[in-house]
Amino acid sequence: MDRFSPTGRGTATTGGALSRRSLLRGAALGVGAAAFAPLVTACGGKGTPTGAAAKTVTFGSNAAVPQPKGAYETLFAAAGKATGLTVKPNWVDHNTFQQNISTYLQGNPDDVFNWFAGERMQFFAGQGLVSNVDDVWSSIGGNYTDAMKAQSKGADGHYYLVPFDYYPWAVFYSKSLWKSKGYQAPTTWDQYVALAKKMKGDGLIPIAFTDKDGWPAMGTFDYLNMRMNGFDFHIDLMRKGDKWNTPQVKAVFDQWRELIPYYSPGFLGLTWQDGAQQLLNGKAGMMVIGLDQIGTIFTGDKADDLAFFPFPEVNPTYGQQAVEAPIDGFMVSKSPKNQPGATKLLKYLGTAKAQQLWLGTNPADIATANGVDAAKYTAPQNAAVKLIASARNLSQFMDRDTRPDFADPVMLPAIQKFLNDPGDIGSILSNVDKQAKSIWSSGS
């Protein structure tokens, strides 16, 4: 998960403090729950609206931060002119939105809402909490590749998501800093560790790693698992939950332990924005993060100073074939108040024109629709397109590839426990395995 994190795709991301993932997890039970209240009381009720209601579409947004909120406001204004609709957004921070999504969808949700591809989409489609959008796809299908179409379907073959933007996770750095130090991008694990040692010797924080909000570390786990055990093993682990207490997964944590001495001091008390500032200010050399997050920090004349390389190879069998590339998009609630309006809005949002407009004020992602003018992309955006195009497999991020009742409640604290005391991982994985088997066996 996401989203992935425009400033959060910050505190708001599943969060960002106002980043893509963040009111802190604890806040979701207190202040966060209160902040989510407007969503829970949003208007629903399927029917054929008349009068002003027929021209209003309510929109549950997880973007209550300066950006991408500003980009969405620009987008909604343009959508109004193009469709004759009034989009009424219900702004909620990303973390609170994600942690309360089940309650939201079972209450009175908005007509349309932000959500993610992968298991997160499949989960709610399977529970019957969302509407299929086949009628939208009959109009926008020609705008998307077959791969993007596949990411938008439920297990029943119906479409449930209109993809809007996506972005890669990689190892980001400042080009100007690297040029001044003469650093070269590593491709293998040994080269990566050697570079971290060199950076530490140069007085830098080698890897700007921060995990106060829990989710950023998931990206490192995903890459290590895919690099060591392969994409198929990783996806099976995420979707079936039956191999957590195995030598393969234990090896991932053993490998990870080698990086911890090169992480930001006090990383469990730092947000991803803190780490991004370390990178921006030349205090850190590298950061494993998504373009969706870091792209909101390297802006203006700093935008093209941002560069990245793929997470290094660990096992030559799998090389660097897999890329973490979360897809964000829109879904329709089970009983929208304005079904025709929701369909009309999504037909507009599924176009290159709409996505280009949004990216013009939020250059931290890349468009999902065909036909966007890549000449208007920043250097990091163009590099992101090439990285994703070169991938043999795409993952969606742990909190999107696995069940929502497993990712945050089980894996987030388990990884933080390991990072806080990186000793024997055996007891942690034994506990994760027991919880996973219980969750999957419940069948819910």
N, C-alpha and C positions, 0 to 999 in steps of 0.2 A: 503496500500500500501502500502503497500509494501510495502514490498523486502517492499520489506519487504523490506535491509539495510545492506548487509555486509557493511562494514565499512560505509557501508552504507547500501535490502533485503536494516552513516555518513553524511557528509554534503551532500552527494549526494543522498539520498534516495528520494523519491519523495519528495525523497529524501534525502543527505549529504554533506560541504566545503571541504570537500571532504569527505563526508560520504555518507551513503546511501541515504540520501535524500537531500542534501543540497546546492548548490549555493542558496543563499537566494531567496525567491520568487520574489522579486523585480528584482534580477539580471537576471531572465529569460527574462525580457523585454528589457534588455540592453546587458550587457556582456554575459549573458546566451544565448540570442538569437544568438549572434555572434558565441558562442561556438558550437551551434547546427547547424550552417550553413553547415558544411561538411555532416551532415546527410541529410539535405534537398537536397543537390546536389549529393547524392550518386547515383550510377548507377542503373537503373532499365530497364524495357523493356523486356517482356516475349519473349522467343524464344529458339531455340536449338543452344547453343554456340558451336564454333569450336576452335581447337587449344588450346592455353593457357587459353582462356576464359572458356573452358569446364572444366578446372581443378581448377578454382578459384570461390570461394563462398564468397560474401561480407556479412559482419555480423555487424549489428547495435547494439552496446553494450552500456549499461547504467552503465558500471563499470569502468569509468575513474578515479580510485583511486588505490593506491598501492595494496590493497587487496579489492576486489577479482580480480583486473586486472591481477596480477601475476599468480593467479590460472587459469584464462582463457587462458593466454599465454601458460602455461604448457599444458592445455587441447587441445588447437588448434594445438600445435606441435604434440601431440599424435594423434589427429584426422587426421593430414596430413599423418602420417606414416600408419595409419590403412586404410585410404580411398584413398590415392593418391591425395587428394584435397589440395589446398592452401586456407586457411581461411584468408581473408583480413578484419580485424576488423576496425570498424569506432568508435573510443572511444569518448564517451560523458558522462559528469557527470549525475548521476541518476536523479537529480531534473530537470535539463534542458531537458533531454530526455522525462521525463514523462509529463512535462508541454507543450511540443511541439509535442507530439505524433500524434495528428490529422493532423497537417500540414505536418509532416513527411510522414505519410502514404498516403496522397493525392498528394504528390510530386513524387520524384523518390527514394523511399526507397531501402535499401539494400535487398538482397535476404532473409536473415534470421535475426531476431532481438529478443532481450530479451523482454519478457513481462510476464503478470501475469494471473493466473486463475481467476475465478469468473466473476463478471459483466464486468470487464475490458476486458476480452477476448470476452465475449458475445456481448459487445457493438460494437466492430469493425467487428466481424463476421457478425452481423446483418446489418451493413452498407455496406458489401461487399468490405471492404478494405483489406482483407486478404484471403489467399488461404486455402482451407481445406487440411489436411494432412492425409487423409484416407489411402493413399498408404504407408505412414510411419508406421501407426498403424497396417497395415496388417503384418508388420515385427516385431514390438516391443510389440504388444498387450499382449503377454505372460509374459512380464516383470512387468506388473502393476496389482494392485488390481482393483476390480470393482469400488471402491470408487474413486480411482485416475482416472480411465477411465471417470467416470461421470463428474469429474471436468475439463475434457479436451474437452468436446463436446459443440457445439453450440446448440441453440434452434432447429435447423433443423436436429439434430441428427448426423451431421458430426463432425469429429475431427478437431480442429483448433490449439491445443496446444500440445507440447511435454513437459510434466512436468520434471523438472530436480532436483530441491531441494526445501525443505520447512523447516519450523521452527516454534516453538511455541512462543507466547507471554505469559509471566508469571510475577511473582514478584521475581526478582533476588536479590541475596545477596552474601556476602563473607562468606564462611564457617568458616574460621579462626577467623574473627571478631565475628561472632555469637557464636562460641565456647567460646571465651574469655569473652563474656558478658552473656553467659548462656541463650540466646534467643531460643525460640521454635517457629516453624512455625505455624501461625494461620490458622484456617479453616473457621472461621466465621467473619462477619464484626465487631462485638464487640471486638473480640480478636485482629483483625487487628488494630483497633483504639487504643486499650489498649497498644499494642506493640509500636505503633508510639509514644504514650505519654511517655512510658518507655524510648524509644530511645532519645527523646528530653530531658528528665531528665538526661540522661547519657551524654549529651553534643554533641550528634550526630544530623545531619540532618536526620530526620526519613525516608523521601522519597525523593530520588534524582529525582525530577521532573523538566524537562526542556522543553520549548516549543517555542524557538525562531523561529524554522522552521515550527511550526504549526502542522505537522502531528503526533508527538509523543502523543499528548493528545487524539487523536482519539482512541488509544488503550484502554485508561481508560474509555472513553465513551462506547465503544463496550462492555467491560466486565461488566460495571455497568448495561447497558441496558439488556444484556443477563441474568445476575444474578437476576435482579429485575422483568423483564417482559417476560423472556423466549426467546429462540432462534428463534422460529417462528415469534414472534412479531418483533424481531430485524431485521430478514431478510426481512420481509414484509416492514418494515420501510425503509430499504436500497433500496429495489427494486421498491417499489410503490410510496414512498414519500408523502403519504396522511394522516399521523397521527402525524406530528411533533408538532402541537399545541394541545396536549392532556395532561390530567393529568398524564398519564404513563411516558411520556417523561419529563414533568416538575419535576416529582419525582426523575428522574435520576440526574438532576442537583442539586436538593435540597440535595440529598445524597452526591453527589460529593463535595458540599460546605464544608462538615465536614472534608475533607482531606486537604484542602488548607492551614491551619495553620501549617501543617507538611511538606510542600514542601520546596524545595531549595530556599533560599532568591534570589530574582531577577530572578525567573525562566523564565520569558518571554524574558529575554535577554541572555539565555544560550542555547547552542546546546546540543543534546543528548550526544555528546562526553564529554562535560563538566560534565554532570551528571554521566556518566560512570566512569570518573576519580574520582569523589567524592566517588563512591562505591569502586573502585580499591584502593584508598588511605586510606580507612578506615574512611572517613569523613561522610559518609552516610550509613544508615542501609539497605535500600531497594530501588528497582527501578522497575517500571512497564515498560518493554521494550521487544523487541524480542531477541531471541538468536542470530539471524542474525546480530544484532548490537553489543550487549554486548560481544558476543563471539570473536569479533575482538579486544577487549580491554583486556580481560582476556586471555592472550596467554602465551606460554612457560610454565614455572613452576607455573604460576598463573592459567592455564587453569582449572585444577581440583579443584581449590579453589572456583570456581563459582558454585553456586547452586540456586535452585528456588523452589517456591511452587505455586500451582494454585491460581489464583485470588480468594479471599475468597467468601464464600456464603453470600448472602444478604437475598434472599427469599428462604426458605427451599423447596418450591415447585420445584424450578429449581436447587437448590444446586450448584454444580460446574461441571455440565454436559457438558457445551459448552467450547471449547478451540479455541482460535484465532490461526490459523495455516496457514499463507499465503504460497501459492505455486507459485514458480517462474519457468519459462520455456521458450520455444522458439516458435515463430510463423514464418510463411512465408508470405511475402508481396503478394499483389494481382497479380502482374505481375513480378515475379522474372526474372532476366536476365539469371540465371542458375537454372532452375527448377530441372533438374536431379541431379545436384550437391547439391542443398538444401535438396532434399529428401535423398540422400546418407549420407550427414552430420548428419541429424536428426536421421537417423536410428542408427548411431554410438552413438550420444549423449543420446539416449534413452536406453542405456545399463547400467548395474550395474558397469561394468568395467570403463566406461567413468566417471560416477558420483563418483566412489571411488577415481579415480585419482584426480579429482577436489577437493574433500573434503580433500584429503591428505595435501593440501596447503591452505585450507580455512575451518578450522574446526568450522565454526559458523552456520552450517546448517546440515540437514540430507538428505540422498538421497531419491528420490521418487521411484526408481526402486527396484524390489525385487532382492535379491542375494548379496547385499553389505555385506561385512564382518564387523559385528558390533563390533568385537573384536578390530578393529582399531579405533573405536570411542573414544572420550574423555568421561569423566564422565558426563558432561552436555549433550553431544549428546545422550548418552544412556538413560539418564533421560528424554530427550525430546521425544525419541521414545516411552517410556512407557506412558508419559503424553498424547500424541496424540492417542495412541492405546486405552487408557482408556476413551476417549471422546465419548459421545453419538452424539454430533454435532460439526462440524468444521466450523468456519467462516473464511473469507479471509482478514479481516481488512476493515475499513470503506471505504478507498479510492479505494478498489478493489471490495467491495460488492455492491457499489452504482455507479451511473453514474459519469463519469469523469467531466461532466459539472456541477455537483452538489457538489461533495466531496470537491475539493479545492476552487473553486470560492465562494461557499456558506458556507459550514460547517466549513472549516478551520478558516475563520475570525470570524464566529459566536461563536465558542468555545473560541477563544482567547479573544473576547470581554467579554464573561462571566468570564473567568479567571482573566482578568484585573480588573473587577468590579463585583464580585460575589453577586450582589444584586438580585432583582426580575428578573427571567428569562423570564417572560411573554412576554415582547416586543421583545426580541430576537427570541423566538420561533414563535411569530406571523409573524415576517419578514421571517424567514426560511420557514415557512409553505406557505406563499404567493409565494416565489421564487420556492419552490418545485412544487407547483401546476402549475406554469407557465412553468417550464422546462418539466415536464412530459406531460403536455397537448400539448406541441409543437410536440410530437411524433417523434422528430429527434433523 
